[in-house]
Amino acid sequence: MVEKLNDTELSEALENCAKEPIHIPGAVQGHGALVAFDTQFQQVLACSENIENFLGCNPEQLFGKSAADCFADNLMTAMQRAANRLDPATPTASFEYSFEQADIDVFCTLFKIRQQQSQQLLILEIEPLYVKLASDFTSTVRQQFSRVQAAKTEQQTLQQLVKSAAAISNFERVLVYKFDSEWNGEVVAEYLRESDISSFMGQHFPSSDIPPQVRDMYRVNAARKIASTSMPAAQLVQNPDIEALEPLDLSLGMLRAVSPIHAVYMENMGICRSLSIAIFDEKKLWGILSCHGLRPAQTNPYQRHALHSLVMMASQRLMLQRQYQALQFFDKVEQSRKALLDPDKDIMAPEQLLKSQGKRWLKLFQIELVVLVHGNEISQVGEKLPLSTLVELAEWLRKKHWITGLYSSRELGASDCSMLLKDTDFRGLLAVSMPYEKELNGWLLMFRREAVEVKTWAGQPEKTERQQFKGRTVLSPRRSFVGWQEQLQGRSIEWTDDEKQAAKTLAEDLAIGASAYQIEQLNSQLQQANDRLEHLVHTDALTQLWNRYHMEQALDEELSRAQRHGHPLSVIIFDIDNFKQINDDYGHDVGDEVLKGISKALDSLMRKSDALGRWGGEEFLVIAPEVELDNAAELAERLRQVMADIEFDKAGVVTASFGVAELDQADTRSDLVRRADKALYRAKNEGRNRVYSE
């Protein structure tokens, strides 16, 4: 029975849908079969109940034999060869085989799974080769690859991709489904084999149609085939002579059974079979090539492999084309940068810098207002905002976002700073801090007006009906996919990652230009200019902390003073945990932001007599004069806790390990640092994110 949902019930139903264990369905699609072995093929551990259709013997007969007894020698040889090809880079291996018992040609796929309790199994999937490929199939595939490669733009590539996919396969509708930042999907390219087939081009689908666990599955196995929504699934049967197996993880396979909820969804859409292949932008799921079969038919596994290869090639083309578009954007940004810091022109004041390039930025970033906050000075180009509003906004940014130095919103009415901008017409804000000394408040602000968006949904996306599935309340699939329009208000165009990076670069250049102007203004005061140059020599360029050269000099001075007067002196060395992993996972730009953010946060905790500097890479040194070991350890613990409370946009929470040492009268600088290092390594070895004293 289907019932309407209130908000609480809707939230519960969505959560239950997202938790459905689709990777362990306990069954396979009925057109194929499955056999599970131990890794040495010594024993059949489980199989699908329909295995007799392929092997000529039922599950009970299989379980009573060894694996070698179940299969012919040439099949055992083929399976062993496939197993030898398995490794983390190639988790599956396929081969073609003819079963003499059943008089049928099949396509076999072997993959290895690791169950809990470190148990490993080999899974063999068997698919019939119902469809004989045309003699010119290879030629057709090559031709379609060439056509996709010849496409010049992103949209041309997408449109050719769906045409080529249709030419290689036998599906009636082929489309590309692109995800937005909220995981809603939009059909951005489509090919219809017949003119009377309904089109989804330009329509949107809510994120709940492809829930998180399905999206995660595509990262494990980029292809998903559903041969028939009406064919009964073949349940998996376990060998009764072995200990109970955990449910088999079929993520890497092609035959895992279809969720009844998804089968109903497809039937409501008018689809009886499908093939979906994920499209990635580097490691991020960008979209899906979705092939729809409106009438019963079979697809040869080699057609599926050809489509997978076609999508991988098209993904590379799309990534290159997007990179080319980004390069064009950054080329225009670079032209503006050169104009900002033209060595052949007089150094300009910050407001003059903005005035010289502001109109170009309005067009380049598709904004209506750009603002430069430089200390107590505020300059605007484009539409205007009251100075009092901008002063309050700059102060709010300084308090809330000075560590990360970046804030963006496309829906200011629902943001944390909505009260500050409630009387304005702007809905989008991109704010980037200008890297001055921490006492000086500098921001580059870009504002966008509302961009009313009309979305055409494939059916009304609010699925507010429920049904019971496996004892839980879940959403009932929509019955209608007729286009339904929604007008979205109160939001601006979304800020792209390229725009954020470009704004950060321009803010850095503005800071340099402003600093250059300041230096010019102080040029008559030679001593102050020399002090600034001295600061540059002693300062780490990335973090703006003292560099190692300065810290070594400072430590020598403090060590000499402490030994001469018999005063205590302690040092703290700390190292960011798993920093290489941050660089590997998110790139060095994110790693640099982590270093800068941590430096900002911890530098504010130092006493005037303390010195905090970058010792090298992700390692930092604190010199604490007149501080004994216990108090230095307490300081290190405060620093550790402050770090653990910072959450970065991409890297999340970052921790560090701390080593503390106090000066012995006979210590050299190397002795003192070596003992702190020893404590640091102990903290690392004991599990990281902790403080140890030596």
ABEGO torsion letter per residue (X at the ends): XBBBBBAAAAAAAAAAAAABBAABAGBBBAABBBBBBBAAGABBABBBAAAAAAAGBBAAAAAABBAAAABBAAAAAAAAAAAAABBAABABBBBBBBBAAAGBBBBBBBBBBBBBGGBBBBBBBBBBBABBBBAAAAAAAAAAAAAAAABABAAAAAAAAAAAAAAABABABBBBBBBBAAGBBBBABBBBABAABBBABGBBBBAAABBAAAAAAAAABABBBBABAABBBBBBBBBAABBBBBBBBAAABAABBBBAAAAAAAAAAGBABBBBBBBBBEABBABBBBBBBABBBBBBAAAAAAAAAAAAAAAAAAAAAAAAAAAAAAAAAAAAAAAAABAABBBBBAAAAAAAAAAAAAAAAGBABBBBBBEABBBBBEBBBBAAAAAAAAAAAAAAAAAAGBBBBABAAABAAAAAAAABABABBBBBBBBBBAABBBBBBBBBBBBBBBBBBBEBABBABBBBBGGBBBBBBBABABBBBBBBBGBBBBBBAAAAAAAAAAAAAAAAAAAAAAAAAAAABAAAAAAAAAAAAABBAAAGBBBAAAAAAAAAAAAAAAAAAGBBBBBBBBBBBGAAAAAAAAEAAAAAAAAAAAAAAAAAABBAABBBBBAEEABBBBBBBGBBAAAAAAAAAAAAAAAAABBBAAAEBBBBBBBBBBBBAABBAAAAAAAAAAAAAAAAAAGEGBBBBX
